[in-house]
Structures are given as structure tokens and as C-alpha cells.
Amino acid sequence: VIKKQLEHEPKGLEITWRRQRRTNRQNRYLWHVYRELAKGLSEYYDAPITADQVHELCKSHFMPQEEVPGIGKMIPMSTSRLCRSGQENAFSDYVEQIKALAAERGIYIADPDEN
């Protein structure tokens, strides 16, 4: 449908499709969540756990897996790939899953608008 509409547009018309990106605010909040969970898990398990470790743990635990073509290895799909695949709430769902994991261990992580 779009192609047929574009055939009648003036020459030189260029359309660029851009994927929706996570905002800086969303990214800062996600890493705040990772840091808070790392701090809580470090206390819970009495062992040092970093935000980077929590990031990798959450990706492997909550993200759907996709196969790397030609290699056959399954890897977690990124939130940006999920958003491009049409799952509009992928980012917020991912954050809520992480917060639920934290809550199961008695770790409270405030919403970004809480004072």
C-alpha cells in the first residue's frame, strides 16, 4: 500500500524509517534499577554483585532468545530489538519484571516519579 502511494510522489522524495529509541531518562532509570538490585542482591546473598552482572542476568532471564544465524547459538534479544518487533511496551514490561524479581527478595525499587 505504501509503495503504491509513493509511486505518485514527486521525484527526490526521501522517506527514512527510524526506530524508536529509549530516552536518556529511561536509560538512566534502567541503570538505577540495575544498581539498586545489585546493591540489594549483594546484601541478600552477602556477596559482591555489580550492576553489569545484574544487567547480563536480567537480559538472559527475561529477554526472549533468538538464534544467531549460521552459528546456532541462542542469545537474548535486546529491548531495542523487541521494540522494533512491534512490542510497544517491551521496555516497561522488562523493567517491571526486574522490579518484581527485586520485590521477591525484599528489595524495593521506587518508580522514577516517586520522591
Residue pairs with C-beta under 8 A, 6 or more apart in sequence:
6 13
6 15
19 80
19 83
19 84
20 83
20 84
21 80
22 30
22 79
22 80
22 83
22 91
25 112
26 91
29 95
29 112
30 91
30 95
31 51
31 55
32 109
32 112
33 95
33 98
33 99
33 102
33 109
34 51
34 52
34 54
34 55
34 58
34 98
35 51
35 54
36 102
36 107
36 109
37 51
37 54
37 58
37 98
37 101
37 102
37 107
37 109
38 49
38 50
38 51
38 53
38 54
40 102
40 105
40 106
40 107
41 49
41 54
41 105
41 107
42 48
42 49
44 105
44 106
44 107
58 94
58 97
58 98
58 101
59 76
59 78
60 76
61 101
62 94
62 97
62 98
63 76
63 77
63 78
63 79
63 82
63 94
64 76
64 77
64 82
65 74
65 75
65 76
65 77
66 74
66 75
66 76
66 77
66 81
67 73
67 74
67 75
68 74
68 75
77 85
79 90
79 91
79 94
82 90
82 91
82 94
83 90
83 91
87 93
98 109
99 109
102 108
102 109
103 109
